[in-house]
Amino acid sequence: MGNLFHSFKTGSLVLLFGTMLMACAEKPIQGSDAALQAIQAAKQAGATEYAPEALRVAEDEYQKAQEEIVAQDNTFMLMRNYEAANTLLTKVAADAEKAKTEAINNKQQAKAEAEGAVVLAKTSLEEAKTQLAQAPTGKGTQADLQALRGDLQAAEVTLGEIDAIMAKEDYLGVKAKAESVQTLASRVNEQVAQAIQKTGKHKKA
């Protein structure tokens, strides 16, 4: 009876140990797919543009997990252990979700900043037009005035491109365009102000 119990106990331990080995030796196909899907979801949320560092962490971890899987694939069957790969893949999914959340938040913030920049750009452009209309004219100023008009025309063209970019939800691009308009308008304002200060008069009516 004692030998039978001992045999049963030994058999159970062998079965348990074998089950554990099989679990560790099972290739994490579903985990790998889930991690990749999490990364793709982060990218679709805009992580490439709005959470690049967080996305890079997840992608680097995914690459390490794949390298670990390949290493275990090349190991003798009874010695394979995908536990480290599983741990990495779990972390990939969590970090990819973090990148997704960060991207959504940053995108909303970028949208607000872009809309504000557009308002400032339009205001700056109108102020520059008004200022240029008051620029003093006379000998030697025509070339300068023409250059300033060219700057404002370029600013108007850039401003006209913003709606299409906004429709694509490229808020970083919108902000960059709006800031370039502000830069041009500010340059016109400064140069006209300098001309007025130098001559001591506005354009004659």
URMOHU-V334857 format. One record per residue. N is the residue number from 1. RES is the residue in one letter. SS is DSSP state (a for helix, b for strand, c for the rest). Layout:
N_RES_SS / N_RES_SS
This chain:
1_M_c / 2_G_a / 3_N_a / 4_L_a / 5_F_a / 6_H_a / 7_S_a / 8_F_a / 9_K_a / 10_T_a / 11_G_a / 12_S_a / 13_L_a / 14_V_a / 15_L_a / 16_L_a / 17_F_a / 18_G_a / 19_T_a / 20_M_a / 21_L_a / 22_M_a / 23_A_a / 24_C_a / 25_A_a / 26_E_c / 27_K_c / 28_P_c / 29_I_a / 30_Q_a / 31_G_a / 32_S_a / 33_D_a / 34_A_a / 35_A_a / 36_L_a / 37_Q_a / 38_A_a / 39_I_a / 40_Q_a / 41_A_a / 42_A_a / 43_K_a / 44_Q_a / 45_A_c / 46_G_c / 47_A_a / 48_T_a / 49_E_a / 50_Y_a / 51_A_c / 52_P_a / 53_E_a / 54_A_a / 55_L_a / 56_R_a / 57_V_a / 58_A_a / 59_E_a / 60_D_a / 61_E_a / 62_Y_a / 63_Q_a / 64_K_a / 65_A_a / 66_Q_a / 67_E_a / 68_E_a / 69_I_a / 70_V_a / 71_A_a / 72_Q_a / 73_D_a / 74_N_c / 75_T_c / 76_F_c / 77_M_a / 78_L_a / 79_M_a / 80_R_c / 81_N_c / 82_Y_c / 83_E_a / 84_A_a / 85_A_a / 86_N_a / 87_T_a / 88_L_a / 89_L_a / 90_T_a / 91_K_a / 92_V_a / 93_A_a / 94_A_a / 95_D_a / 96_A_a / 97_E_a / 98_K_a / 99_A_a / 100_K_a / 101_T_a / 102_E_a / 103_A_a / 104_I_a / 105_N_a / 106_N_a / 107_K_a / 108_Q_a / 109_Q_a / 110_A_a / 111_K_a / 112_A_a / 113_E_a / 114_A_a / 115_E_a / 116_G_a / 117_A_a / 118_V_a / 119_V_a / 120_L_a / 121_A_a / 122_K_a / 123_T_a / 124_S_a / 125_L_a / 126_E_a / 127_E_a / 128_A_a / 129_K_a / 130_T_a / 131_Q_a / 132_L_a / 133_A_a / 134_Q_c / 135_A_c / 136_P_c / 137_T_c / 138_G_c / 139_K_c / 140_G_c / 141_T_c / 142_Q_a / 143_A_a / 144_D_a / 145_L_a / 146_Q_a / 147_A_a / 148_L_a / 149_R_a / 150_G_a / 151_D_a / 152_L_a / 153_Q_a / 154_A_a / 155_A_a / 156_E_a / 157_V_a / 158_T_a / 159_L_a / 160_G_a / 161_E_a / 162_I_a / 163_D_a / 164_A_a / 165_I_a / 166_M_a / 167_A_a / 168_K_c / 169_E_c / 170_D_c / 171_Y_a / 172_L_a / 173_G_a / 174_V_a / 175_K_a / 176_A_a / 177_K_a / 178_A_a / 179_E_a / 180_S_a / 181_V_a / 182_Q_a / 183_T_a / 184_L_a / 185_A_a / 186_S_a / 187_R_a / 188_V_a / 189_N_a / 190_E_a / 191_Q_a / 192_V_a / 193_A_a / 194_Q_a / 195_A_a / 196_I_a / 197_Q_a / 198_K_a / 199_T_a / 200_G_c / 201_K_c / 202_H_c / 203_K_c / 204_K_c / 205_A_c
